[in-house]
C-alpha cells in the first residue's frame, strides 16, 4: 500500500441513496474479481521514469453494487474497467484492480472498503455505488484517494480526498438546462418524482421543477416522498393526469420510473416528453416486452458523449471496449469506470516524486482542465462545484425510437447555467 504521511482528514457521510444510479431488485452476476496488468505489483514499487505516466503502478479497489437493490444499475462496469486499464497502459500507467461488493448496504459497503484497504492493500478507490456514503468517512480518515461517480450523496462536495468524474454536482442548486430541455420538446406542465430516503433524489426532483418554472413551465405535480424502490405508482399517475402533466422526469430507479410511465400511458395521458436520468445502454433495449413499449419515445440523459455521436472520443472508447472483450453498447457503468480511470491517470501524470496517498491526491488536484478521455465537447475542472446535472451544466440526450437510441437535434449536448438566487429547500 502507498505511504501515508499527511494529517488524516475526516469527511461527513450523508445517508442518501442517489436516484441517478439505483437499480432494480434484480441481482447482477458477480464480476470475475481481480484483473491486473502486472500481477503482484504495487504502487510503491512503480517506476517514475519513462512514458507519459512514467510506468507508475497503482492498485485500485472498485466499490460497486454487485448485488442488492442497485445491482442492475451497475451492469457491465467491469467492461469499462478493462477498457480503462488498457487505455492507461497505453499512457504508461500500470493499473490493476480488485472489486468489492457493497451489496447496496451502508454496512456492507464499509466492510468492503475496509477489506480493500487493509487486506487487498489498494492504493486508490473507484466508487460507483448508491451507498458509498457508508464508507466515505472511513476512506477520508485513511486518506485514501477516491475517484468515481457521485451518485450517492454530497460527501463528494466536501471530502478533499474524493474526485468526481462529472464534477462536484450540487443538487441544491438550480440550472436552466432541464427547463430548456422540456420547453424545447414542447412540454407545458411538469411532473417530478423522487425518493424520500434520498436527499439527492429529492433535491434533484425539486431542482428540475424549479428549472422548469424558470423556463415558463407550470409546476403540475411534485412528489419527493416516494418510498424507495416501490412500483406502487398508480396514485402518482392519477395525480399527474389530474394535474394535466405532459412532461415527466424521475429521480428514481428504473423499476419505479418505467412503472410510472407505463401507468401514465395506460391512463391515456398525452406525454410530450419523458426524461430518464438513467437507463441509457444496450441492456435496456434488449429487455423487450412491456418495457420496450413503455420507453418508446422516451428521452435518456447521460453526462458523456453517447456512442451514437461517433466522435473521436467515442470511437476510442469503443475500440478499447472491443479490444478487451467488452460491450459495444455501453451504459453509464462502463462510462463511469473508463472515465474515472482516465481521471486517475491524468492525476498520476502530475506526480513527479514517490507515489503516496498524498502525492496522488495532490496530482488529482492539479487536473483542472479535463475532457473525460475525449468524451466531452469541452473540458472542465473536476473540482468546480458550479455544476448541476453534468460537467459545464451540460447533458447529452438521446431518444428511443423503434427500439434504438437516436440523436436529437440541439440536445447533444444541451447546456445551461446555474440560476443565481435559486436554491432547493433541502428539508
N, C-alpha and C positions, 0 to 999 in steps of 0.2 A: 504493500500500500504506500501511497505518497507520504512524504514528510509533512507534518502539520506543525507550524511554529507560531502562528499568529493567535491572538486572543480569540477564544470561542465566542461566536455570535449567536444569540438566541433570536428566533423569529416566532411570531404568533401564528398559530394554525387555526383557521376558521372552519368550523364544522359545516361544510357545504357540499352538495352534490351538484356538479355543473351539468346543465342540460345539454351543453354542446357536445358531450361525448358519452352520455349514458346510453347503454344498450338495452336490448330486451332481456328476458329471463333465460333465453337460450344460451347454453354454455358453449364456449369455443373449445376446440381440441388444443390441449397444451402444446406450446412450441417445443422445439427439439432441445432447448436448454441453452447450451453454450456454443458459440461459434468463435473461433479465433483465427486471425491471420497469422499469428505466430504463437502457437500453444506454449504455455508456460512462462511467457514473458510478462513483465510488469512495467509500470511507468518508471519506476525507479531505475530500471536497467536500460531505459531507452536512450539512444544516442541523440545528441543535439546538433549533429552536423550532417549536411548533405540533403538535397531535396527541399521542396518548399516547406515541408513540415519538419525537416531535419531528422526523419526516421524515428520520431518520438513514438513510444509505445504506451498505450493507455488502455486500462481495463474498465469497461462501462457496465454498470448494473442497471438493467432495464426494469422499471417497476410499471406493470401494466395489469389490466383486469383480464387475466387468462380465463378465470371462472367468475361466477356471480352475476348479478343483475346487469352489469355493464359490459359483460364479456363480448357480446356481438358487436359492440361499438369499437372493439379493438381488433377486428378481423384483419388478418394478413399483415399485422405490424412487423412480423419477422421478415417479410419480403422487403420492407423498407429498410430494416436494419442491415440485411445482407447487401442491398444496393448501396447504402451509406458507407459500409465498411469498404466495399470495392472502390467507391469514389474517393474515400480517404486515403486508400493505398496509392492511388494514382497521384495524390498530392503529397506523398511522402510520410503519411501517418499510419502507424500500425495499431489498429483498433480491434480489440476483442470484446465480447460481451457475454453476460450471464443474465438470464431472465428470472425475475422474481414475481410471483403471483400475489396480487393484492387481495384476490378473492372478493373484490368490491366490498371490502370491510375495513373500517378505520383501524380496527385492532389488528387484523391480519396484515395490513399494509405496513404497519410499524414493525411487525415481526419480520416481514420480508426485507425491509430496509436494514434492520439490524443484522440479519444474516448476510446480506450482500456486503455490508461494511466490515463486519467482524470476522466472518468465516470465508467469504469469497474474496475479500481484500480488494474490492473495486475502488477505483480512483475517482470516478465520476458517476453520477446517477442520471439516467434519462427517464424523465417522468411522463407517462402517458396513461393516467389513471383518474377515474372520477373521485377517488378517495385519497389522493396523495397528501391532502392536508393532514391526514393521520400520522404521517411520518415527517412532516415539514420541520417541526421544532427539533426533532432528533437530528435530522440531517444538517440543520443550521448549527446546532450545538457541536456537532462533529466537524463543522466547517467543510462539508463535502460539496464540491461544485455540482450544481443541478442544471441540466438543460431539458427542454421539453415543451409540452403544450399546456397552457394554463387553464385547464378545463375544470379544475376542482374548487378553486377558491381564491381569495385575494391575497394569500400569502406571497404570491409571485410579485405583488406590488411592493412588498415590504422587506423581503429577505434578500440581503446582499449577495448570498451565495446562489441565488436562483435566476436563471436566464431563459426567458421565453422565446420560442421560435416565431412568435407572431407579435412581439412587443408586449408591453405591460398593459394589457387590456383592462380598462377601468369601467365596469358595468354600472357605476353610479353616475357616469357622465352620459350625455346625450349627443349623438351625431346626426347630421342631416341625411346620412347615407340611406337609412331604411325608409324614411319618409319619401325621399326622392324615388326609390325603387317602386313603392306601392303607387305613388302618383303617376309614374311613367307607364305602368301597366294597366292603369285605368281603375284602380280601386278607389272607393269613396268613403267607406266605413270600415274601420279596422277592428279586428278581434285578436286578442293575445291570450296565451295560456302559459303559466309557469308553475313550478313545484313549490309547495310550502316549505319543504325541508331544506331547500337550496337557495341561499341568498343570491348566488349567481344567476340561477334560473329565474327567480322572481324579479330581480333587478333588470335582467335582460328584457323580460316581458314589459315591464314598466317603461324602460328606456325606449323601446321600439314604439310604444304607444305615444309617448311624448314627441318622438321624432315625426310620427305620422301627423299629429296635431299641428306641429310647426310647418308641415307641408300642406296644410289645409284639409286633412282628412278628419272625419268625425271619429271620436272615441266611442265605438259601438259597444264593446264588451272587453273587460279585463278581469282575469282570474289568476291570481298569484298564490292561491292557497290550495292548489290541486294536489291530491295525495301522490306521492312518488310512485311511478310505475303503473298506476291504475289505468284501466281501459274502460272504466265506467263513465263514458263521455256523453251519454245521451242528454243529461240535463244541460251540459255545456252547449251541445249542438243546438238544442231547442232555444236556449237563451240567445245564442248568436243569431239564429234565424229570426227571432222576435225583434232583435235589435237592428235588423237589416244589414248585418255584416256581409261584406263582399270581398274583403281582404283578410287573410288569416296567416298568422305566424305563431309557431310554438317554440318554447324553450324547454322542451320535454324530450324524452327518449322516443325512438321510432314506434314502439308499441302504442304509446299514448297518441302520438302525432297522427299516425296512419288511421287509427281507430276513429279519431275525431273527424278527419276529412271524409272517411267513409260514411260516418253518421250524417254529416252535413249534406253529402251528395244524395243519400237515401231520403233525406227530408226535402230534396229538391232545391236546395239553396244555390243561387246563381253566383258562383265564386269567380271573381275577376282574377284573383291571384292567391295562391297558397305558397308560402316560402318556408322551406325546411332548412335549419342550420346544420343538420347532419343527415347522412344517408347517401351522399354522392359516392359513386363507385360501382363496379361491376356486380358486386354481391347483390345489391338491391334489385337490379334489373333481372337477375336470374331467378328471383322468387316466384314471379308469375302469379296467376290466380287473382284473388281479391286485392292483394297488394298492388299488383300491376295496374288493375283497374282504378284503384283509388289514387295512385300517384300520377296517372296520365294527366299531363298538362301542368303538373306542379313544378315549382322552381326550387332549385337547391343551391345553397351558397357554399363557398369554400374560400379560405384565405389565400390560396395559391393558384397559379395558373392551372386550369383544368387541362387534361391532355388533349381535349378537342381543339384547343388553340394551336397546337402543333408548333410551338415556339422552339428555339434552340434549347431552352431550359427543359421543356417537357420531353423533347427528343432525347436529351442526355439522360434524363431520369428514366425514361422507358428503356433505353439501352442498358443501363445498369441493372434495371429490374430483369430484363431478358437474359442478360449475361449471367445472372445469379439465380435464374430459375423462378423468378417471381411473377406476380400477376401483371398483365398488360392493361388492366382496368383498375388502377389503384384508387382507393378511397382515402379518407383522412388519416387513418393509422399509418399506412406506408409513407404518406407525405410527411407526417409528423416525425417518424423515425429518421427518414432520409434528410430532412432539413435540419433537425436537431443535431445530428452527427456532423453536418456541414458547419453549423454554428460552432460546435466544439472544435472542429479542425481549424477554423479561422482564429479562434482563441489560442489554440496551441501554436499557431504560426507566430503569435506575438510573444511567446515565451523564449527568452534568449539564454537563460541560465538553467539550473537544475529544475526538474519538474517537481512541483509540490502542489498541495491544495491551494496555497496562497498564490503561487505563480500562475496556475490555471485560471483562478478567479480574476487575477489582475489582467491576464491575457484576454479573457472574455470581456472585461470592462473596456478594453481598447477597441473592441469591434463596434464601431459607431456608424458604419455605412455598409449594409449587408443586403444582398438581393435574394437570400434564401436559395442558394445554389442555382441562381438564374430563373427561379420560379415566380419572381415578382417583376412587374413592369418598372418599378422604381425602387431603389434601395431605401432602407430606413435604419434608424437607430434602435436596436432591440431594447435599450434602456429608456426609451421615450415613453412616458406614461400617458401621453395625449392621444391614445388610440381607443376607438370604440368599434368593435366588430372585426377589424383586421388591421394589418400594417398600413400606415398612412391613411387610416379611416377608409380603406377600400376593401371591397369583397368582389369575388368573381361569381357570376351566377349563370347556371345552365338550366334548361327546361327539358322535361321528359316529354317526348313526342314519339308516338309509335314504338314505344319500348326502347328508345335511345336518348342519351343526353345530347342536347343540341345547344349551340351557342345562341345568344340573343343579342341583337344589335344594341349597342350602348350599355351593355351590362357586363362587359369583360375587360376591365372591371368597371364597377360603378363606385364613385368616391364621393365623400362628403367632408364635413368639418365639424369639430366639436362646437356645439351651440353655447355661447357664453351665457352664464347665469342659469342654465338649465341643468338640474341635477335630479337624481332619483331618490325618493324617500326610501331609505333602507329599512324602515320599520316593518 
